[in-house]
Structures are given as structure tokens and as C-alpha cells.
Amino acid sequence: MRILFLGDVVGNLGVDMVDQYLPKLKHDFKPQVTIVNGENSTPVGRGISYKIYKQLMNDGADVITLGNHAWNNEEIYDFIDDSKNLVRPLNYPGKDVPGSGYTVINVNGKKLAVINLQGRIFIDPIDDPFQKIDELLNKIEKEVDYVFVDFHAETTSEKKAMGLFLTGRASAVVGTHTHVQTNDNQILNNQTAYITDVGMCGPFNSVLGMKYDSIIHRFLTQRPTRFEVQNEGDQILSGCLIDLRDDGTARSIKTILIDPSHPYNR
């Protein structure tokens, strides 16, 4: 099985990059499953709207994952329960959390579980992602053929620990949230595809998708500053391509990067 995953879609420029390049990527690489993290995809860079959810699906996404901004656009409460391929972090506390932390899709007779987790270091302190994923896999791992985990977390250490924790149980553990593609794509113990962060899709001349002037001002003055999405200029698309064996283990993980210095020439 081949999985194409695109990192955090940020603002209008991120949505535009997915619209422009996802059909090309699917045509050229022919993934069986395409997953996109859409938690920053509104024009203000926080949350997702129904219109953008439908657009990303129409562009070719099979599943859309979220993260710590899952609830920032209140419109999500109107459609998440009916959107089975929209997955919010599994480890939100409480018994009546809207939506689901995972979905299972059928791919050519095989079942793929797509799971979204959120870290707890330097981010909202929600329930333990290690305990929650362990409980879920104990419940479903005999019923599915492949397990893909989008771990939306801040620190390298927490992400790498999750990758090692799930080695042999998950087919892939892919990090999101920090918006900068890392250079550590690897196969853990010849079993689990891993990368600390796949990067983002959105404005290139920015600080993690935000206008850089206000952020530089914040660093210079240490005074509160309103961060705004950069909605014009050059763009970037970051992702990865993962090939899985029939036994559920990973064969390879390769990064995808499109920006002014890395034009798409395939």
C-alpha cells in the first residue's frame, strides 16, 4: 500500500497549494490513500471550515486529520459528527467529545486505521496519548491490516518516543504541528515508517505560516503581538510518501518538498 501524506495546511495559500499540486502528486505517485492535515486551513490559520473540508476532499484527500486547533472554528461542531473521514485527536478528555479520534477505511480489500493524536509537552495538556493509543490498538489491531498515526506534537523527544513506542504496532508514525520538515525520515526496526515532522503547506516567506514582521517584533520587545497568516507571496508544500508491505510493515518513507528552491519537475 502506498500512502501520500501532506502536512499542516495553513491559510489560503496552503489550500491553494493543495488544490494546485495534490491532483498532480496523485497522478504521478499513484497512492492508494491520501491523508492531509487540515487543522490550520481557515484563512486565519486556526481550525477548518466545512467549505475547506469539502474542497480538500474534492482535491483528492481520503482522510483529513486535525490537531490542537481542531475546535478553533466553531463551525466544526456542525459537521464533524457527520464527517467520518475528518479525524480529531483521539486523546481529548471526556466521554462526549464530538467526532472521532480515528477512522478505518477499506483499500482494495485491506483495512487501514488512520489515527490522530496530540502531544502534551508545550501544548494543551490533554489526556495521555501513549495510554490512549495503547488502549485503541488493543481494541482494533487484530481487525485492521495497517495503522497510520498523525502525531500532532511540539517536541522532537515526544514524537520520537511515540514512534519507538509504536514500533511494530503502527505501520507509520508521522509528526505534524511544528511546520518545518525534518530530515530524519526512517524505518524504525525495519517495521514502522517515521518522521519527526512532515512540514506544512502554505506561505513560504513566513514564520510557520504567520507574517514575520509581527513575530520579529514580539521577539524584540517581548510584548504581546497579534499573529496573522501570511496570505500572499511564495508558497510551500511539504509531505511524504510511504510504501507499506502486505504484512503491515513499512518498506520506505520519502519526503516531498515543493517551494521556490525545490520546484516540482516530475
ABEGO torsion letter per residue (X at the ends): XBBBBBBBBBEAAAAAAAAAAAAAAAAAAGBABBBBBAAAABAAGBEBBAAAAAAAAAAGBABBBBBAAAAABAAAAAAAAABAABBBBAABBEAABBEBABBBBBBGGBBBBBBBBBBABGBBBBBBAAAAAAAAAAAAAAABABBBBBBBBABAAAAAAAAAAABGABABBBBBGAGBBBAABBBBGGABBBBABAEBBEBABBBGGBBAAAAAAAAAAGBBBBBBBBABEBBBBBBBBBBBBAAGBBABBBBBBBBAABBBAX
